[in-house]
Amino acid sequence: MEILTHDPSEYIRGIQQILISDKKKIGFLFGAGSSLAFKNEKSLTVPAIGKMTEEIVKKVGETNKKYKDALEEIKEELGAENYNIETILSNLEQKFSFIGKGTLNSMNQADFSDLIKEVKKGVREKISVHISSEDKIVAKDIVNELVQADFAGWIGQAERKYPIEVFTTNYDFLFELGLEHKEVAYYDGFCGSLRAFFNPESVEDFSFLPKQTKLWKIHGSLGWHFDKDTEKILRVSPDDDDILIYPSTLKYKDSKKQPYESLLDRLSNFLKQDDTILITCGYSWGDEHINSRIISALKTKTTSHVIGLIFDKYDLINEESNITKIGKENSKISIYASKSAVIGCNFGEWVLKSEPSKDDTVTLNLYFDEDAYTDPTEELEKEAKGEEIWTGKGEFILPDFSKLVRFLNSMINDNEIKKIGQNVKK
């Protein structure tokens, strides 16, 4: 049986044409993976879930021995491999909801309430990387080293008929820092200055600020508060009262509330427009409330398409993976992982059809590493013996947010910028 393959050089040309097109509506959906990306040791990053869990559990345990003992018991209940911030919060919230006047893990309902608050406080502290050791916003030389700043630089390079729409599940301020550093005007659903308020009507209106880049934080953000007096969502200084959709089973219920419902509606309506392309990166497709919105929107008569860049370098997807099934069941969703892809509902390995020339390799290296091996020892042995055999296989690297941003910035030279700007004005 012949194994189906996809040639990355063929599909990358299509992506390039889309990204420099004046006619396409381009959006991005970024998940936690984008906050892990870095250029160098100066780049600000948010800890990965494993490290974040370890550090938060340690700090919370040090504040109260009762919390430490309870978290150790919960780890035994869940199993070490399933023990992370999401499962911890889900476990705590479930026990809080049904414990009543009883006790669990040697804690009562009030103890669970306090522990939940401490864990959420730990999450907010870990994502507040925009604050320096002097409790000020980090200096511009640090912001300049952000991958998000380079992404903002790409956005600001050329005028477009339609603005870039950025959807993100992240709470941190990395995209805001990057956009403001590059002086890219953007709108995030809030109006006003002294007590900026969330304006759902503007989120629904695609003609509102039609030229500005949009930043939609669909799981909330640091500094978002519900004001009881005005019954509005306000953007103020971050503190313990921030409203966020924390990583737990309750996020599906919370996503049906304002402002999250309006932001998810924006995502749905964005995809229902013709000639729309949504590229996901750093998003694992693990949030069912987001996936269902995407899939439902694509079932309409829209000509839009979604390209999911999946970072699976350390845990390769296969034909039975959940994300593979999503791609195989939806012709308008293409999945680009590191070693394989689902395109046109067909799963196959990435394989170059022909060996590139030295000149072509320069461009190829921006999106595909033809020297990558699944087994590092195999790579070292072949290099030592000089027995490298070209197979056309390798690693598609754009699921790495930093590599994606480098690719975006490589596409547009001065002449192309001028050309795009002229086309927009016609």
N, C-alpha and C positions, 0 to 999 in steps of 0.2 A: 504494500500500500504506500503510495507516494505521500510524503509529508508536505503539507501546504506551507509555503513560505511567503513572507512579505519583504519587499526591497525598500529599506528606509529612504534611499536616495530618491525614489519615485514619489513617495508620499510627502517628503519634506518640501519638495518644490510646490506642492499644493498649499502647504501651510504658509510658505513664504509669500505666495501670491495673495492669499487671504489677508495676511498681516499688513501688506502694503496697499491693499485695495481701498479705493475711495468709496466703494459701494457697500462694503460689508459692515455690519454692526458687530463689534468685537467686545467680548466680555471674558472675564477670568473669574474662576472660583478657587480661592486659596484656602487650604486647611493648615493644620498645625505644622506640617512639613516645611512650609514657607518661612516659619519663624525659627527653624533650625538652621537655615542656610547661612553660609558665611563666605566672605572673600578672603579674609585673613584673620589673624589673632585679635585684631581690633574690632571686628564686626560684633555687634550686639546680637545675641541669640537667646531664645527662650529654651530652657532645659527640655529634653525629650521626656516623655511620660514616665519612663523607668527611673531616670535620675530625679525628676520632680517628685515622684512618689516617695522615693527613698529619703530625700531631704525633708519633705514635709512631715512624713511619719516620724522621723527622728526628732524634729523640732517640737512637734505637738506632744510627743511622748515625754520630752524633757520638761514641759510645762506642768504635767500632772501624771503621776504614776498610774492613776486609774485609767487614763486615756491610753497610756503605753500598754498596759495589760490587756485592755479591750482590743486594741489594734492587733496585738500579737495573736489573740484568740481568733479574731476575724481572718487573719492571714492563714491560720490552720484550717478554718472553715472553707475558705475560698480556694486554697492551694496556692503555693508560691507563684506558679506560672500564670494564675489569673488575678494576682493581687496588684492592683494599680488604682490610681485616683478615681477612675470611673467606677470600678467595682466596689471600692471602699465607700464612696459617697452613696451609691445605690443601696448597699447593705445597711448603712447607717440610717438612711431616710426610710427604708422599708421597716426597720425595727422601731424607729421613732413613731411611725404611723399606727402600728398595731400593739405596741407594748402596754398601753393603758397605764394602770397603776402597778404593773409588775416590774420585774427586773430581767435583764439579759446582759450577758458579758459583765456581770456585777455592776451594771449601771441602770439607773431609772430613766424615765422619759426626759427629765430636765438635763441629765448628764449627756444623753444623746444629742439634745438640742445644742448644748454648749460645744460638744465635740464637732458637730457638723459645722458650726460657726468657725471653729479653729482651723479645720481643714480647708474651708473656703477662703479664710483669711490667708492661709499658706499659699493657695493657688494665686490669689491676687498679688501677693508679694513676689512670687516667682516670675510672674509675667510683667512686673513693673520695671523692666530693664531700661526704661527711658529715664529713670532717676539715677543721678550720680551719687557717689558716696557723700557728697555735700548736700544731699536732698534738693538738688536742682536738676533741671533738664540737662541731659548730657550735652557736651560741647559740640560745635559744628564739625570739628575735625573727626570726631567719633561717628557722627551721623553720616559723614561723607563716605565712611567705609561700609555702610549698610548695603546689602544687596537690594533692599527696597528703595534706596536712593537711586541706584542704577536703573531699576525698573521705572521709577518716576522720570528719570532722565530720558528713557526711551519714549514714554508717553508724551513728554514735552517737546520732542524733536520736530514734529510736523503737525500742521493744522489738519483736522479731520472733519469730514461732513457729519460724522456721528462720534460722540465722545466715547472713550473707553469706559466700560462699566466694570468695577471691581467688587466682587462679592467675597466675603471672607468670614470664616467661623472663628477667627482669632480675636481675643479681647485686647491684645497689646496695642501699643501706639507706633509700631514699626513702620507701617505704611503711611501714617500721618507724618511721622518724622521725615520720611523720604520725600513725600510729595511737597511738604513745606520747604524742605531744604533746597529742592530744585525749583521752587516757586511755581508749582503747578496748581492752578486753582481747582478746587474740588468741592463737591457737595455731598453731605452724608445724611441728609434728612432732617437736620436741625436748622432752625431759623432764629435770628436774634443774636445778641451779644452778651448782655448782662446776665440774663437767665435764658440762654438758648433752649428752645423747646422743640420737641419732635413734631414734625408736621406731616401726618400721614397722607394728606391730600397731595402734597408735592411729590411724595414717593410714587403715587399712582399716576402722576402726570408726566409723560415722556417729553412734553414740550417745555417743562419747567427747567430753566437754565440749560438750554439745549446744547451749548458749546462746552460746558464744564464736565470734567472727569467726575465720575460718580464712585463713591466708596460706601458700600453697604455692608455693615457688620451684623450679619444675620443671627449671631448668638449673643449680641450685646457688646458692650465695651466698658472699660474702666471709665468711671465718671458719669455713667448713666444712672439717674435717680428717678424714682417715682415720687412726685411732690403731692402730698395729700391735700394741701390747700387748693391747688389749682387742678388737681387730678390730671396732670400732664407729666410726660417724661422730659426731664431736664438734663442738660449736660453741664456738669459742675466739676469741681475738683474731686478726684477719686478718693473714696474712703470705704469704710466697712458697709455702707448702705448701698453700694453699687448693685444694680440689677443686671445679672448675667444668667445665661443658660449654662449652668455648670454641667460638667460631664457626668451624668448619671441617668438612670432610667426616667427621671422626671423631666428630662429635656424635651421629650416628645409631647408631654402635656404643656410645658411652658411655651413651646414654640407656637401654640395656638393663641397666645396672648399678644397684646400690643406691647412694644412696637414690632415684635418678631413676625407677627402675621402679615403686616404691611410689607416688610422686607422680603419675606418669602413670596408674597404676591408679586413683588417687583421682579424677582427671579423668574417666576412662571410667565409673566407677561412679556419679559424681555425675550424669552425663548419662543414665544408665540409669534414674534415678528418674523417676517421673511428675511432671508439673507443675514441671518444671525449665526455667529459662531461663539460658543462658550468653550474655553479651554480650562480644564481643572488641573491643578498642580499642588502637591502637598496634601491633597484630599484623598482619603482612603476609600471613599464611598461607603463609609460605615454608619452614616446618619440616615436612617430610613425616612425621616420626615423631609429631608432635603431631596433624597433620591426620588421619592414619590412625586414631588413637585416637578422635577426635571422630566421624568418619564411621562407624566400626564401631559405636560406642555408639548412634548414632542409627538404625542399621539394626535394632535390637531393637524390641520392641513399645512402647517408651517414648513418652510424649506430650511429651517435652522438645523444646526448640527452641533454635537458635543464631542470634543476630543478629550479623553481622560488620560492624563499623563500619570502613570502609576509607578511610584518609587518602590520597587520590590527587589532591589539589589541583594538584600540579605534574606529574603524569603520569597522566592520566585513564585509567581502565579502559574497555574497550569490550567488545563482544559476544564477542570472541575471547580475552579475557584469561583466564589460568588461574583466577583467583578467580571470574570470571563462570561458567566451566564448572562449578566446584564447586557454586555456587548453583543452576545450571540442572539439575544432576544429582541434587540432594538437596532434596526439598520441605521438609525440616525445618531447612534453612539459608537464612536471608535475608541478602542482602548489601546494605548501605547505604553507598554511596560518595558523593562530593561532588556529582556531576551526574547520577548514574544509580543504579539499584538492581536487584537480582534478588529478586523476591518471588513465591512460589508457582511457582518454576522459570521465571519470565518476566522477561526483561531489558527495562528501559524507562527513560526519562528521568524525572527528578523534575519535575513540573509541577503547580502549584496549579490546581485546577479553577475557583476563583473568587477575585477580588481581595479581600483582607482589609480590614476596616474599620480605622480608626485604633486602636481598642481591641484588636482581634485582633492587630494588628501587634506590639504589645508582647510578647505570648506567642509569636507566630511567630518573632520575632527571637532567641528562645532556642535555636532549632534549625534555622532556615532563613533565609538571607540572600537575599531576593528581588531585591536590587539588584546582586547579584554578576554579573560578566561574565567570560567566558572570556578575552576580549581586553581588557586594561586601556585601550588607546588608544580602543577603541570606547566604553568607559564615559565617558572624559573628553570625547570629542567630543559625545556625546549630552547630557551634563550641561551643556556650554557652550552648546549650541543650544536647550536646553529641550525636546528631542524624545524624552524617555524614553517608551517605549511598554511598557505592562505586558503581559508575555507569560506570566506564571505560572512562568517558569523562574527559577533561582537556584542557590544552593549550600547543600547540606545540611551543617551545620557540626559535628554531633556526633562525627564521626571524630577531631576535635581533642580530645584528652583534657581540656584545660582547659575547653573549651566543654561537654563532656559533664558534667564535675563541676559547672559553673555551672548546667546544666540540672537535674541531680539535686537540688541544693540549692534550686532555685526551686520545686520541686513541693510541698514540705511546709511548711505554715504551722503555727502553734501548735495550732489546732483539729484539724488532720489528724493531728498527732503524738499528741495525746491520744486521738483516735479509734482510731488504729492500736494504741496501747498497750492500750486497753480491749478491742479485738477479740482481741488476742493472749491476754489473760487469761481470755477466756470458755471 
